[in-house]
């Protein structure tokens, strides 16, 4: 029964691994849900800032640098938001492949997430610098602030990230954050001028800085949800695979037990037959 014992040990090991994957699956599911709830608030925050930019733009009396929409801007950054942890399947690869396809000659590459940074060279990307990605939703704001501080020197900023599509689905999207969309400056002049204490140019500059932070939070939160959706899908697949393997091993164990029982029965029957024959021979 050595083989049967080995199979039972493998079954026990797989069950322990299944418990681990189930725990990761539960955590990923809860993080997806939390990110979904947070996205509503972040989107609303970005909308408020966009509206404020429109109102502040109505105060402008002359053109200042943040509102120049040149075809070629002096400094540009391409940000790829990847994962900090593993078990995400093709998530990082898809983000980096999209970033590589969108890369312009003058782009400075920035990668968020050490898992993505570790394989960036495989996708012909050389990041000027990298940041760790948040592993908990509570850490997204801190990462957004760090990233915004790094991006203050750039005139044009594009972000590549996983956009959450519901369930365990996501798709890779690229979004331009700076320069701000022209539509933000086309809002109708309000009937009453907004109250302000700063010169219009400075007010607009600060609002655009706030918009940068809001858009980065939105992209990071979307990516956080997508990353955990990918992890949820991987864990669900792993769980099914483990269940199938356990079922296969259980059947093998049952078959070995049956073969062992059959073998023992045959030995008993053969022994009984031998005794009968020997007994019958002595009576002759």
N, C-alpha and C positions, 0 to 999 in steps of 0.2 A: 504493500500500500504506500510505498515511498512516493510514487508518481501522484497518487491521490492527495497525499499530504502536501506535496509541492503545489498542486493546483489549488488546494484550500488556502494555502499561504498567499498565493497570487490573488485569489478572490478577496481575501481580507485586505491586502494592500491596495487593490483597486477601489474597494469601498472607502478606505481612508482618503484616497485621492479624490474620489467622487464627492466626499464631504467637503474637502477643501475647495473644489471647483464650485460646489453649490454655494458655499459661503462667498466666494468671489462674485458669483452670479448675482446673489442677493445684494451685495454692496454696489455692484455696477448698476443694477436696476434702481436702487434707491437714489444713486447719484444722478442718473438720467432724469428721474422724476423731479429732484430738487433743482436741477439745471433748467428744466422746462418751466418751472414756477418762477425762477429767477429771470428768465429771458423776458417775461412780460414786463417786469419792472425796469429792466435795463433798456428795453425798446422805448418804453414810455419816457425814460430819462433822456434818451437821445433825441426823441421828438421834441421835448421841451427845449433842449439846447438849440435844435435847428430853428424852432420858432423864434427863440430869443435872438439868434443870429439875423434872421430876417428883419426883426424890429430894429435891431441895432444898426443894420445896414442902411435903414431909412434915414439915419442920422448923419451918414457919411457925407462929407463935403469935398473930399479929394481922395484919390486912389492911393492906397498904401500897399506895401509889398505882399501881404497875405492874400490880396485879392487880384493878383496878376495871374491870368490863365494862359501862360505861354505854352506853345507846343513843346518846347524843350526847356526843362527846368534844370537848374544847376546841380541839384543834389536829389537823388531818389533812393528809396529803400524798398526792398521786397522782403516781407516778413512771412516766414512759413511757420505755422503753429502746429507742432507735433505733440507727442505724448511724453510724459516723464517716466511712465511705467510700461511694462510689457503686457502680453496677452491681448494685443489689439489687432492681430491679423495683418491685413494689408494697409491699415490706416496710415501709418507713417510713409510707407512707400508711395501711396496714391497722392498724398499731400506734396511730397518732394518731387514726384514726377510732374505734377501740375506747376510747381514753382519753377522747375527747370524749363518747362515749355514757355513760361511767361517771362523768363529772365531777359532783361534788356542789357546792353553792353555797359551802361553807366550805373546799373543797380548795385547798391550795397546790400548784400544778403544778410539777413538776421534770422536765426532759427530759435524758436522757443520750444523747449522740450529736449531733454538729453538723449532720449531714444532716437529721435530724428537726427540730432546733431551727430550721433555715433555713426550713422550710415549716409550722411550727406555727401561724402566723397564718392560713394558708389553712384550717386546721381549727378556727378560733376558740379556740385555746389560747394563753394568755399565761403562759409559764413565769416563776416567781419567780427561778429561777436554772437554769443548765444546766451540764453537765459533758461533757467529751469521752468518747467510748466507746473502749474498748481496741481497738487494731487487731491486736494479737497476744494469744494466750491468756495469756502471761506477765504481761500488764498488767491482767488482770481483778481480781486481788487489790488492787492499788493503787486502782483505780476504786471497788471495793467499800468500801474504807476511807474514801476521800474522801466517798462518798455516805453512809455510815453516820454520819460526823461531821456532815454537813449535816442528817441526819434525827433527831439526838438530841433535838431540841426538840419532836418530834411525838408525839402519843399514839396516833394511828392512821395506819398506812402501808399503802397498796395499790400494787402494782406491775403495770404492763401490759407484757408482753413476748412475744416469739415463742417458743413452746414447740416444741422440735425433735421431729419425728415420724418421723424415719428417711428415708434417701435424700436427696432434695432437697425434702422436705415439712416444713411447719411450720404451726402455727395460733396465733392470737393468744389469750393467756390473761391473766386478771387474778387476782392472788393477794394476799390480805391477810396481811401479816407481823405487824403490831401492831394491836391488842393480841394477845398470843399466844392460840392456840386453847385453849378451856377444857379440851379433852381432855388437854392437857399437865399439868393440875393434878389430873386424876382418876386418875393412876397409883396403884396399890395401894401402901400404906406398906411400905417394905422391912423385912425381918426384922431387919436390923441397921441402925441409923442411919448414914448416910454420914459419914465423917470430914470435918471442916471447921474452918477457923480464922477465918472471918468470921461476923458475925451473919447469921442466915438472910435477913433482908430485903435486906441489901447483897449477899449471895451471889446471891440471885434476880435482883436488878437487874443484876448483872454478867453472869449467865448469859443473861438476856434480851438484853443488849447483844451478847453473842456469838452468840445466835440470829439477831439482826438482821443481823449481818455474814455469817453462814452462808447465810441466805436470800437476801441480796443477791447473794452470790457465785453461788448456784444460778441465780437469775434472769438474771444477767449472762452466765453460761456458757451457759445455754439460749439466750439471745438471740444470743450469739456464734455458736453452732452454727447457729441458724436463719438468721441474716444471711448466713453463708457458704453455707448450703444454697440460699438464694434466689439468691445470686451464681452458684453452680454451675449452677443451672437456666438463668439468663440467658445464661451463657457457652456452655452446651451448645446453646441455641437459636440464639445468634449464630454458633456454629461451623457448625451445619447450614445456616443461611442463607448464610454465606459459601461453603460448598461448593456449594450450589445455584447461587449467582451465578457462581462460577468455571466450573462446568460449562456454564452458559448462555453465558458469554462465550467459552469454549473452542469451543463449537459455532459461535458467530458468527464466530470467527476462522477456523475450518476452512472455513466457507462462503465467507468473503471470499477465502481463499486459493484455493479451488476455482474461484470466479468469476474471479479474476485469472488463474489458469492457463488456464481455458477461453477467456478473452478473448485471451490471448497466442497460444493455439493457433489461434483463429479468425483473428487477424491474420496469423500465419505462413501459414495455408492460403490466406487471401485474397491475400497477397503472392505466393505461389507460383502461384496461379491467374492473377494479373495478368501475371506474367512469362511463363507459358505462352501466354497469349493474345497478348501482345505478340510473343513469339517466333514464334508461328504466323502472325501477320499479316505479318511481314517476309519469310517464305518465299513469300508469294503474289506 
